Amino acid sequence: MRAWLFSLAGMDDEQCLSKETKVQTSSQCGIPKSTMGELMSVEDPKNWPLSKKVYINTVLMMIVFLQTYASGVYSPGISAMLHDINMSKELAHLGTGIYMFGISVGSLLWGPMSQTVGRRPVFIVSLLGTILFSVGASLSMHAAGIIICRFFAGTMGATAFSNVAGSIVDMTTERERNPYNTMFRFFTFMGPAVAATVGAVVVHDSNWHWNLRSLPVAAFACLVLYTWTVPETYLPILIEQQIETEIENVEEQLHHHSWFHRKVSHIYHHLPGLKLVKLLLWRVIVSLPVPWILLIEEPLIMVITFYTSLLYGLLYGFLLIFPQVWGTVRGFSPVQVGYTYFAVMAGFCLSTAFVSLWIQNTEYRRAYDMNKHSPELRIRSGLFSTFLVPIGLFLFGWTAPFPHVHWIVPCIGAMCFSMGMLCVFSSWMAYMTDTYSNNTAAVIAMNSFVRCGLAGAFPLFTEQMVTGMTLQGAMTLFGGISIPLSGAGLVIAFYGNRIREKSRHAVYG
């Protein structure tokens, strides 16, 4: 990855201090080659014990849930906010969209950077920023202050979308990766749904401020837990750290030798500092265009990004119209409206338990053990679920606006939609992480950029769209769009291997 980035920037081997250069330097300084071999194997996170992987993944899922929960907890308090703050309804709704816009922008920053400086520094800095701007949003009594703080809180929280996927790839092999990816997608989608339910109850029993005040407290808890207990997972950074430690040990030995050796050690220790700073900055700058290059050069990434982004944006628009459908049309109370989100959460749970963890995981492991696995199997095993998306949208759109239809029917439609959407999303994202495992953070960063951008845009026009086209028309339109996209899944599932053969960046090309 780094060699490719440096070549992209027009740097030769003598202009950059690559991992290989450090290995050579370490040998010159007295580090045996056998030691370097041990570093390459002992420090590989894929060799960590299962208990350690599960614990780290648990902490990462807490961070994912925090950021996705933060994206949806704002919406239930909009009505109450309009009474307390002098702001228009359109500006109030922007608070949800602006957070997702922030995540969209931040993804292009944190994803590539984590492959330059490591996962751990990026997570720590982003959590600190999340705390800072979440406090600002919770204390502000002005519309501008809330909107600005929400944007930067989203920007800082984007690590939950791009870097978690990279950390999972760091620690797992293809065979064992599916359960971790499944939980990642589960908490990504559960966050907004849980936030809508809990937020409605909190607003009813207290006020909208407490929805926002809970975020910095939760972020601080995640920061403490991550900082104290979670190590670096990116192997190239771990190797570099170990090499630097060995070099420092050699330098310490040289310090006790002759005056000449002490002088050489002093010069070596101080002069390269500026060069390393410049190199680090150069690495960061060069890494930023990588997601765009992958999007342009890889048609698979382009198609998958468009499909998953549409589904993710549709989810946020779908959740936003719940109060209008259940409250205005059917006369539900705010708390009762919050309970209707359980239908969406039920779909997520069914998708996770029966499709991702049972069918897809079992089928892929069986194929892996027989050496018949391929990335396309990720899509084929959950292909039937793609048609649950249009079925759910049609069922919800054509039953929810009619009070004489029992409320359980549109709830079943919402459940079908959420179940199908998570199945599709999990399958396609697993396909991308397997196919582009060398650039996971950059690939997911670009996907998050487009996906969260659409998620931020959907709340801005969904309500007006439903008003102008009726709910039946809007859901029919979205369901109709999803049908040909399901066809795209069929093409990639059975012919994706031919596309990968021509890829410059696919691992299996």
ROTIMI-172595 format. One record per residue (C-alpha): y, z, x. Coordinates in steps of 0.05 Angstrom, whole numbers. Example, Ala and Ser with C-alpha at 12.3 -4.5 7.8 and 13.67 -1.06 7.14 Angstrom:
<recs>
REC  -90  156  246
REC  -21  143  273
</recs>
This chain:
<recs>
REC  0  0  0
REC  50  21  52
REC  33  -36  99
REC  46  -84  42
REC  112  -51  27
REC  134  -54  99
REC  114  -127  104
REC  153  -139  40
REC  214  -110  74
REC  204  -154  136
REC  186  -97  183
REC  135  -105  238
REC  89  -53  265
REC  137  -31  319
REC  193  -19  270
REC  157  31  227
REC  116  93  240
REC  55  79  198
REC  -6  121  189
REC  -42  82  243
REC  16  94  291
REC  11  168  278
REC  -64  166  291
REC  -50  131  357
REC  5  180  374
REC  -41  238  359
REC  -93  210  406
REC  -41  204  462
REC  -21  275  450
REC  -91  300  459
REC  -120  300  389
REC  -192  276  393
REC  -213  216  352
REC  -269  258  322
REC  -216  305  294
REC  -181  247  261
REC  -246  226  229
REC  -254  296  202
REC  -184  294  173
REC  -200  230  136
REC  -260  262  102
REC  -246  336  94
REC  -178  327  62
REC  -198  274  12
REC  -183  304  -57
REC  -241  264  -86
REC  -286  312  -47
REC  -255  375  -77
REC  -299  420  -119
REC  -302  406  -194
REC  -271  473  -211
REC  -210  457  -168
REC  -202  388  -200
REC  -207  417  -270
REC  -156  471  -255
REC  -106  422  -225
REC  -115  375  -283
REC  -103  433  -331
REC  -36  448  -299
REC  -18  374  -300
REC  -35  371  -374
REC  12  429  -387
REC  68  388  -354
REC  49  326  -395
REC  49  366  -460
REC  116  398  -442
REC  151  332  -432
REC  121  297  -493
REC  134  358  -535
REC  207  357  -512
REC  213  285  -535
REC  196  302  -607
REC  220  373  -617
REC  293  350  -625
REC  282  309  -689
REC  264  365  -739
REC  332  398  -726
REC  375  337  -738
REC  393  356  -810
REC  413  426  -791
REC  450  401  -730
REC  494  357  -773
REC  520  419  -808
REC  535  457  -744
REC  563  402  -699
REC  615  349  -715
REC  573  287  -702
REC  551  226  -741
REC  480  216  -766
REC  471  156  -719
REC  493  197  -659
REC  447  254  -679
REC  387  207  -682
REC  406  182  -612
REC  385  249  -584
REC  312  229  -593
REC  320  158  -567
REC  363  178  -507
REC  309  225  -482
REC  259  168  -482
REC  310  122  -448
REC  316  176  -394
REC  241  176  -384
REC  242  100  -381
REC  294  101  -324
REC  262  159  -288
REC  193  127  -287
REC  218  72  -240
REC  244  125  -193
REC  190  179  -191
REC  129  134  -193
REC  142  93  -129
REC  173  154  -95
REC  109  194  -104
REC  72  142  -63
REC  124  150  -8
REC  137  225  -2
REC  76  252  -40
REC  63  278  -111
REC  80  351  -99
REC  154  344  -77
REC  167  297  -135
REC  137  344  -186
REC  176  404  -160
REC  243  368  -160
REC  231  338  -229
REC  212  406  -259
REC  274  438  -229
REC  317  383  -259
REC  282  390  -326
REC  299  464  -328
REC  372  452  -309
REC  386  398  -361
REC  344  430  -416
REC  387  493  -408
REC  449  449  -414
REC  424  416  -478
REC  404  482  -510
REC  472  515  -496
REC  517  457  -512
REC  554  456  -578
REC  583  387  -569
REC  549  322  -585
REC  566  289  -519
REC  538  348  -479
REC  473  347  -517
REC  464  272  -510
REC  480  271  -436
REC  435  330  -420
REC  378  301  -461
REC  383  236  -422
REC  378  269  -354
REC  325  317  -378
REC  283  257  -396
REC  298  224  -329
REC  274  285  -292
REC  213  293  -337
REC  187  222  -326
REC  138  248  -274
REC  92  268  -330
REC  81  195  -348
REC  75  161  -280
REC  54  213  -229
REC  1  249  -269
REC  -39  185  -274
REC  -32  176  -198
REC  -56  248  -186
REC  -117  236  -229
REC  -135  174  -189
REC  -124  214  -125
REC  -177  266  -145
REC  -230  226  -182
REC  -278  170  -174
REC  -288  115  -225
REC  -349  149  -254
REC  -317  216  -267
REC  -246  191  -284
REC  -252  179  -358
REC  -250  251  -384
REC  -188  266  -343
REC  -153  202  -366
REC  -174  218  -438
REC  -142  286  -437
REC  -80  256  -405
REC  -72  206  -462
REC  -90  260  -514
REC  -33  306  -492
REC  14  248  -485
REC  7  232  -558
REC  -4  302  -585
REC  62  327  -557
REC  108  291  -606
REC  63  306  -666
REC  58  381  -650
REC  133  383  -637
REC  147  353  -705
REC  104  406  -740
REC  126  466  -699
REC  199  443  -699
REC  201  439  -774
REC  175  510  -781
REC  223  537  -729
REC  283  504  -761
REC  262  532  -829
REC  252  603  -803
REC  307  605  -750
REC  353  549  -727
REC  351  484  -688
REC  376  517  -624
REC  309  551  -613
REC  274  484  -611
REC  314  466  -550
REC  315  536  -519
REC  240  538  -514
REC  239  478  -467
REC  270  509  -404
REC  226  571  -411
REC  163  528  -415
REC  188  484  -357
REC  200  546  -313
REC  130  570  -327
REC  102  502  -308
REC  144  502  -244
REC  120  570  -221
REC  47  553  -237
REC  50  485  -202
REC  88  508  -141
REC  43  567  -127
REC  -25  538  -144
REC  -27  462  -140
REC  -32  427  -72
REC  -14  357  -53
REC  -64  306  -79
REC  -42  240  -47
REC  -89  227  11
REC  -42  188  58
REC  8  246  55
REC  -47  297  67
REC  -70  260  129
REC  1  254  156
REC  12  329  145
REC  -52  345  183
REC  -33  298  240
REC  36  329  245
REC  4  398  248
REC  -42  376  304
REC  17  346  342
REC  56  410  334
REC  -3  449  362
REC  -5  403  423
REC  70  410  431
REC  62  485  430
REC  11  480  485
REC  57  436  526
REC  112  487  519
REC  72  535  562
REC  61  485  617
REC  110  462  670
REC  186  454  665
REC  176  379  660
REC  127  384  603
REC  173  432  566
REC  230  382  573
REC  187  324  548
REC  164  366  490
REC  236  384  472
REC  260  311  474
REC  199  288  434
REC  211  341  382
REC  285  328  370
REC  299  254  382
REC  251  223  331
REC  280  266  275
REC  335  216  258
REC  287  159  261
REC  240  194  213
REC  297  207  165
REC  316  133  167
REC  243  114  158
REC  236  159  97
REC  298  130  65
REC  273  60  81
REC  206  75  50
REC  239  100  -14
REC  285  39  -19
REC  229  -10  -6
REC  182  23  -56
REC  230  17  -115
REC  219  -58  -129
REC  143  -51  -127
REC  134  -39  -203
REC  176  -101  -218
REC  136  -144  -169
REC  71  -122  -200
REC  97  -137  -270
REC  119  -207  -251
REC  58  -225  -209
REC  4  -195  -253
REC  -6  -225  -323
REC  -54  -170  -341
REC  -1  -117  -329
REC  49  -157  -370
REC  4  -164  -431
REC  -21  -92  -429
REC  49  -65  -419
REC  75  -104  -479
REC  18  -82  -525
REC  17  -9  -506
REC  93  -5  -508
REC  95  -34  -579
REC  43  18  -602
REC  80  75  -569
REC  147  54  -598
REC  114  47  -666
REC  88  118  -661
REC  158  146  -653
REC  185  103  -709
REC  125  123  -752
REC  137  198  -741
REC  211  190  -755
REC  201  163  -826
REC  155  220  -847
REC  212  264  -872
REC  240  205  -913
REC  172  187  -943
REC  146  257  -957
REC  211  293  -969
REC  256  243  -1005
REC  203  203  -1042
REC  150  256  -1056
REC  194  318  -1057
REC  158  358  -1003
REC  194  417  -972
REC  211  413  -897
REC  152  458  -879
REC  105  416  -922
REC  132  353  -888
REC  114  386  -822
REC  43  398  -846
REC  33  323  -859
REC  35  311  -784
REC  -34  344  -781
REC  -61  277  -806
REC  -34  244  -743
REC  -62  299  -699
REC  -130  294  -733
REC  -132  220  -714
REC  -117  238  -642
REC  -171  290  -641
REC  -223  244  -671
REC  -205  189  -622
REC  -212  237  -563
REC  -276  270  -584
REC  -318  214  -612
REC  -292  151  -580
REC  -263  168  -511
REC  -306  228  -491
REC  -370  207  -525
REC  -377  132  -534
REC  -333  105  -478
REC  -350  158  -427
REC  -425  156  -440
REC  -428  80  -439
REC  -387  73  -375
REC  -427  126  -337
REC  -493  93  -358
REC  -467  26  -334
REC  -440  57  -270
REC  -507  89  -253
REC  -541  21  -263
REC  -488  -13  -221
REC  -467  -57  -280
REC  -398  -28  -291
REC  -332  -66  -291
REC  -261  -49  -312
REC  -270  -93  -374
REC  -322  -45  -399
REC  -266  5  -411
REC  -237  -43  -464
REC  -302  -68  -494
REC  -329  1  -509
REC  -269  17  -554
REC  -255  -53  -579
REC  -274  -37  -651
REC  -218  13  -656
REC  -163  -39  -647
REC  -170  -59  -720
REC  -158  13  -743
REC  -84  3  -724
REC  -67  -51  -776
REC  -114  -19  -828
REC  -78  48  -820
REC  -9  16  -825
REC  -27  -24  -887
REC  -58  35  -921
REC  0  81  -907
REC  54  31  -923
REC  25  11  -990
REC  8  81  -1016
REC  59  130  -987
REC  120  107  -1028
REC  83  116  -1095
REC  80  188  -1119
REC  25  173  -1168
REC  -22  159  -1110
REC  -53  223  -1084
REC  -22  247  -1018
REC  -90  246  -983
REC  -92  170  -985
REC  -30  157  -941
REC  -53  215  -897
REC  -118  178  -886
REC  -77  116  -868
REC  -37  157  -818
REC  -101  185  -788
REC  -132  115  -781
REC  -68  90  -747
REC  -65  147  -697
REC  -139  144  -682
REC  -138  70  -669
REC  -74  73  -629
REC  -100  127  -582
REC  -166  90  -573
REC  -130  26  -554
REC  -81  61  -510
REC  -134  101  -472
REC  -178  40  -462
REC  -123  -5  -436
REC  -91  47  -391
REC  -159  64  -361
REC  -169  -10  -349
REC  -103  -13  -310
REC  -117  48  -268
REC  -185  22  -248
REC  -160  -48  -234
REC  -98  -27  -195
REC  -120  40  -167
REC  -83  27  -101
REC  -17  23  -139
REC  -31  69  -198
REC  36  106  -197
REC  76  41  -192
REC  36  7  -247
REC  41  66  -294
REC  115  73  -276
REC  130  2  -300
REC  88  14  -363
REC  126  78  -377
REC  192  43  -365
REC  179  -9  -419
REC  139  37  -465
REC  189  94  -466
REC  246  45  -472
REC  216  18  -537
REC  200  89  -559
REC  273  105  -551
REC  295  43  -588
REC  249  49  -649
REC  283  111  -678
REC  350  75  -676
REC  329  21  -725
REC  266  44  -761
REC  302  81  -817
REC  349  23  -830
REC  290  -25  -828
REC  251  16  -879
REC  313  19  -924
REC  325  -56  -920
REC  253  -81  -922
REC  221  -23  -960
REC  165  17  -928
REC  113  -34  -951
REC  150  -91  -917
REC  161  -54  -852
REC  89  -29  -845
REC  62  -98  -865
REC  105  -130  -810
REC  82  -81  -757
REC  9  -86  -780
REC  13  -162  -778
REC  40  -161  -707
REC  -16  -115  -684
REC  -71  -163  -708
REC  -60  -219  -657
REC  -51  -166  -603
REC  -121  -142  -621
REC  -142  -214  -606
REC  -111  -207  -537
REC  -157  -148  -526
REC  -218  -191  -542
REC  -196  -243  -490
REC  -185  -192  -434
REC  -248  -153  -452
REC  -293  -214  -441
REC  -253  -258  -393
REC  -212  -207  -354
REC  -257  -213  -293
REC  -236  -286  -284
REC  -163  -265  -285
REC  -176  -210  -235
REC  -209  -258  -187
REC  -142  -293  -178
REC  -102  -228  -171
REC  -67  -209  -107
REC  -65  -135  -123
REC  -127  -119  -164
REC  -177  -75  -128
REC  -235  -114  -157
REC  -204  -182  -145
</recs>
